[in-house]
Amino acid sequence: MEWKKHAFEFDGLQEYLNRIDSKKTLLDNKRPIPNYALARIKESLTIEWTYNSNSIEGNTLTLQETKMVIEEGFTIKGKSLREHFEVINHQEAIEYVENLVKLDYQFNDRDILDVHALVLQKIEKDFAGRFRTSGVRISGANFVPPNALKVPDLVEDLVIWANSESLAFHPIIRSAIFHHRFVWIHPFFDGNGRTARLLFNIILMKEGFPPAIILKNDRKKYYDALNKANNGDYSKLLLLVLQAAERSLDIYTSHLYNTYEEYLPIQRIVEEPEIAYGMEYVSLLARQGKIDAYKEGKNWVTTKSAVQEYVTNRQRKRKLTN
């Protein structure tokens, strides 16, 4: 596979990657993370991961209901048995992926099939852990997945790329490419999205990043980004993965450095007298990844210092160009 640099570029990409790497360094400086703190953060993130990934595919269990199914084994009234199994399956798949992650891990076909088997166990046993054997069409997608006969070879090519050629890219760029190529191959009859969102995180987690969680509220943006990637433009998908990765890093570092209270809804931030920008503009900066911000539910949160830092850097750049 050949990748052109312009396919990933967007205004401020390098600054974004630098900011991500700085936060990753903060996290690394806290290693080894005390077990009690690590367990608390991981528990919260894995429940979010299961809830959001399943919700993107239509599961109607709420975050709290997902937590109750995982932690207490509750059955939620009015929810289908399949939706409960989707939660249990995904949580077991996360545990499997976490056990795979180590510095010298190499992707292989068997692990991909095993992750998929866990995603579909108890709900689609006939298809679990098996490549599709006929053509498929994806509702709303702007492409037709490749012929089923090509799937094993395409997956093998992706595995080779992930283990060797991809190493030239930043881990977040690598993970975004892997995610899209896997979904494009569409190797299974069902469960492709959930499997892709598990597998692409192996690339991040083996490099010491927390898992990047694509949020349910970004579902439309996510599918639009995948369609753009089908046409060779990875910028929107990369931005989405960057935002997801930064959000997880912020969750870790805020707990470990006790800075969580600094992140406030943008509406609150722009009320500060030191902030000269309005809510619409600051929200745009957050969506474009130009300031340190992440989503909580449907709302963006950021810090006053993040906005002030953007203003300072912008003024500095203006002076240099004048």
C-alpha positions in Angstrom: 0.0 0.0 0.0 1.3 3.5 -0.9 0.3 6.5 1.2 0.6 10.0 0.1 1.6 12.6 2.7 -1.2 15.0 1.7 -3.8 12.4 2.5 -3.2 13.0 6.2 -2.4 16.7 6.3 -4.6 19.3 7.8 -3.9 22.7 9.3 -2.1 22.3 12.6 -1.4 18.6 12.3 2.2 18.7 13.5 1.2 20.9 16.5 -1.5 18.5 17.3 0.9 15.5 17.2 3.4 17.5 19.3 0.7 18.2 21.9 -0.3 14.5 22.0 3.3 13.4 22.4 3.8 15.9 25.3 0.8 14.4 27.1 2.1 10.9 26.4 5.4 12.0 28.0 3.4 13.2 31.1 1.8 9.8 31.3 5.1 8.0 30.8 6.6 10.1 33.7 4.0 8.6 36.0 4.9 5.0 35.2 4.7 2.6 36.8 1.2 3.7 37.6 0.0 2.5 41.0 -2.3 -0.5 40.6 -5.2 1.1 42.5 -5.2 4.2 40.2 -4.7 2.1 37.0 -7.6 -0.2 37.9 -9.9 2.7 38.5 -9.1 4.5 35.3 -9.1 1.3 33.1 -12.5 0.2 34.5 -14.1 3.5 33.6 -12.5 3.6 30.1 -13.3 0.0 29.2 -17.0 0.5 30.1 -17.0 3.6 27.9 -15.3 1.7 25.1 -17.9 -1.1 25.2 -20.8 1.3 25.4 -19.7 3.6 22.6 -18.6 0.9 20.2 -21.8 -1.0 20.6 -23.9 2.1 20.5 -22.4 3.1 17.1 -23.7 -0.2 15.8 -27.2 0.4 17.2 -27.1 -1.1 20.7 -29.6 0.9 22.8 -28.2 0.1 26.3 -27.2 3.3 28.1 -23.8 3.9 29.6 -25.2 3.2 33.1 -27.0 0.1 31.9 -23.8 -1.2 30.2 -22.0 -0.7 33.5 -24.7 -2.7 35.3 -24.5 -5.6 32.8 -20.7 -5.8 33.0 -20.2 -5.2 36.8 -23.4 -6.8 38.2 -24.6 -9.1 35.6 -28.0 -7.4 35.6 -30.6 -8.0 33.0 -32.1 -4.7 31.8 -35.9 -4.7 31.4 -37.0 -3.9 27.9 -33.7 -4.6 26.3 -33.0 -7.5 24.0 -30.9 -10.6 24.9 -28.7 -9.8 21.9 -27.9 -6.3 23.3 -26.8 -7.9 26.6 -24.6 -10.4 24.8 -23.1 -7.7 22.7 -21.9 -6.0 25.9 -20.5 -9.2 27.4 -18.8 -10.2 24.1 -17.2 -6.8 23.7 -15.9 -6.7 27.3 -14.3 -10.2 26.8 -12.8 -9.0 23.5 -11.2 -6.0 25.3 -9.6 -8.4 27.9 -8.3 -10.5 25.0 -6.8 -7.5 23.2 -5.2 -6.2 26.5 -3.5 -9.6 26.9 -2.1 -9.4 23.4 -0.5 -6.0 23.9 3.2 -6.0 24.5 6.1 -4.2 22.9 7.1 -7.0 20.6 3.5 -8.0 19.5 3.1 -8.7 15.8 -0.3 -8.8 14.1 -1.4 -12.1 12.7 -4.5 -13.6 11.0 -5.3 -15.9 13.9 -5.6 -13.1 16.5 -7.8 -11.1 14.2 -10.1 -14.1 13.8 -10.1 -14.7 17.5 -11.0 -11.1 18.4 -13.9 -11.3 15.9 -15.0 -14.6 17.3 -15.3 -13.0 20.8 -17.2 -10.0 19.3 -19.8 -12.3 17.8 -19.9 -15.2 20.2 -23.3 -16.0 21.7 -25.0 -13.9 18.9 -23.7 -15.0 15.5 -22.0 -18.3 16.1 -22.1 -19.3 12.4 -20.1 -16.3 11.4 -17.9 -15.8 14.5 -14.2 -15.9 13.7 -14.7 -16.7 10.0 -14.0 -14.6 6.9 -17.0 -13.9 4.8 -17.6 -16.1 1.8 -19.7 -13.9 -0.4 -20.2 -10.2 -1.4 -21.7 -7.6 0.9 -23.0 -4.1 0.6 -22.8 -1.5 3.3 -25.7 0.9 3.8 -24.6 4.5 3.5 -21.1 3.7 2.3 -19.7 5.1 -0.9 -17.9 1.9 -2.0 -18.5 -1.8 -2.4 -16.2 -4.1 -0.4 -13.8 -6.3 -2.4 -14.7 -9.8 -3.6 -14.8 -12.3 -0.8 -12.2 -14.4 -2.6 -9.7 -11.6 -2.1 -10.3 -11.2 1.6 -7.7 -13.6 3.1 -4.9 -12.1 0.9 -6.0 -8.5 1.7 -6.0 -9.2 5.4 -2.5 -10.8 5.0 -1.3 -7.7 3.2 -2.7 -5.5 6.0 -1.0 -7.6 8.6 2.4 -7.3 6.8 1.9 -3.6 6.5 1.0 -3.2 10.2 4.1 -5.2 11.2 6.6 -3.5 9.0 5.9 -0.8 6.5 3.6 1.2 8.9 6.4 1.8 11.3 7.5 4.8 9.4 4.3 6.7 10.6 3.4 8.1 14.0 1.4 5.5 15.9 -1.8 7.6 15.7 -1.5 7.9 11.9 -0.7 4.2 11.7 -3.8 3.3 13.7 -6.1 5.5 11.6 -4.8 3.9 8.4 -5.2 0.4 9.8 -8.7 1.2 11.0 -9.8 2.4 7.6 -8.2 -0.4 5.6 -9.7 -3.0 7.8 -13.2 -1.6 7.4 -12.6 -1.2 3.7 -11.7 -4.9 3.4 -14.8 -5.7 5.4 -13.6 -9.2 6.1 -16.6 -10.5 8.0 -20.4 -10.6 7.4 -21.0 -8.8 10.7 -19.0 -7.2 13.5 -16.5 -5.4 11.3 -16.8 -2.0 13.0 -16.5 -3.3 16.5 -13.5 -5.6 15.5 -11.8 -2.7 13.8 -12.2 -0.4 16.8 -10.6 -3.1 19.0 -7.8 -4.0 16.7 -6.6 -0.4 15.8 -6.1 0.2 19.5 -3.5 -2.5 19.6 -1.2 -0.2 17.6 -1.8 2.6 20.2 -1.7 0.5 23.3 1.6 -1.3 22.4 3.2 2.1 22.1 1.9 3.1 25.6 -1.2 5.1 24.6 -4.5 4.5 26.3 -7.2 3.1 24.0 -8.8 5.8 21.7 -12.6 5.6 22.0 -14.7 6.8 19.1 -17.8 8.3 20.7 -21.4 7.5 19.9 -22.1 11.2 19.5 -19.6 11.3 16.7 -21.2 8.5 14.8 -22.2 10.6 11.7 -18.9 12.3 11.7 -17.1 9.0 12.0 -19.0 7.4 9.0 -18.4 10.6 6.9 -14.7 10.4 7.7 -14.5 6.8 6.6 -16.2 7.7 3.3 -13.7 10.4 2.8 -10.9 7.9 3.5 -12.4 5.6 0.8 -11.6 8.5 -1.6 -8.1 8.8 -0.4 -8.6 11.7 2.1 -7.6 10.5 5.6 -7.6 14.0 7.2 -11.1 13.8 8.9 -10.5 10.2 10.1 -7.1 11.1 11.5 -8.5 14.2 13.3 -11.2 12.0 14.9 -8.7 9.5 16.1 -6.4 12.3 17.4 -9.3 13.7 19.3 -10.2 10.3 20.7 -6.6 9.6 21.7 -6.2 13.0 23.3 -9.4 12.6 25.3 -8.1 9.3 26.8 -4.7 10.8 27.6 -6.5 13.7 29.3 -8.5 11.3 31.4 -5.4 9.5 32.5 -3.3 12.6 33.2 -6.1 14.4 34.9 -6.5 11.6 37.4 -2.8 11.1 37.9 -1.9 14.8 38.2 -5.2 15.8 39.9 -6.0 18.5 37.2 -9.5 17.3 36.2 -11.2 20.4 37.6 -9.4 22.6 35.1 -11.5 21.2 32.1 -14.7 23.2 31.8 -17.5 23.4 29.2 -16.6 26.0 26.5 -19.6 28.0 27.5 -18.1 28.5 30.9 -14.6 29.2 29.6 -15.7 32.1 27.3 -17.4 33.8 30.2 -14.0 34.4 31.7 -13.0 38.1 31.2 -9.5 37.1 30.0 -11.0 35.2 27.0 -11.7 37.5 24.1 -13.3 34.8 21.8 -16.9 33.8 21.6 -18.3 30.3 22.1 -18.8 29.6 18.4 -15.1 30.3 17.6 -13.7 28.4 20.5 -15.9 25.5 19.7 -14.5 25.6 16.1 -11.0 25.6 17.5 -11.8 22.5 19.6 -13.4 20.6 16.6 -10.4 21.4 14.5 -8.0 20.2 17.1 -6.3 23.6 17.4 -6.7 23.7 21.2 -6.4 21.1 24.0 -10.1 20.0 24.2 -12.2 16.9 24.3 -15.8 15.8 24.3 -17.9 14.9 27.3 -21.2 13.7 26.0 -22.3 16.2 23.3 -20.3 19.1 24.8 -16.7 20.1 24.3 -14.6 20.9 27.4 -11.3 22.8 27.5 -9.2 24.9 29.8 -8.7 28.6 30.1 -4.9 28.1 29.7 -5.5 26.1 26.5 -7.3 29.0 24.9 -4.8 31.6 26.2 -2.0 29.5 24.8 -3.6 29.4 21.4 -4.0 33.2 21.5 -0.3 33.7 22.5 1.0 31.4 19.8 -1.2 33.1 17.2 0.1 36.5 18.2 3.7 35.2 18.0 3.2 33.9 14.5 1.7 37.2 13.4 4.8 39.0 14.7 7.1 36.6 12.8 5.3 37.2 9.5 5.1 41.0 9.8 
